[in-house]
């Protein structure tokens, strides 16, 4: 049974470039979350989707960040333009049975913005 | 908002030893989960345990919701248990899991 799949695993880019991170949740899960992890701030929830609909994006740091979920099996997190302070590990996670279900994380996408 | 405190912050064990990790939370919760982040950065769900006791191999967890704490027991520790252990809670059936700052465990061979 495949887990949450994220790509790319590693991304190095230059300031100002567009970054797109991708996520495929576990089949049958109806809730999807994007988290960011840094040493300074720990794990932060960026945005939460339920049944493909964005429910809360209050954790998105600023307008440079956007997320979409066009269908139940795919989501993207886009940063445009990227800045060095966006460097972090971005995790996608999914759960079944609503937002308080057991949470399963992908392996993360490590982003470095030079 | 709800506060989540984990202790100890750091722990070093010799392989084969047992340990107990603690998670205290400041208010009633509807959801508590334990995660292990291994040295490669992968976050693995260990337990979904808003109350009661569960066991999975050498690991077990107990949550006493009325006293606002949860314990994670690791028995016969192995080097592969190294990493950071997080507890996360939410209240009022919201979706915003609040993560503790973690317990960093190092198991030496």
Interface residues (C-beta under 8 A of the other chain):
Chain A: X31 X33 X42 X43 X45 X48 X50 X55 X56 X89 X91 X93 X99 X100 X101 X102 X103 X104 X105 X107 X108 X110
Chain B: X30 X31 X33 X35 X41 X42 X43 X44 X45 X48 X86 X88 X90 X93 X94 X95 X96 X97 X99 X101 X102
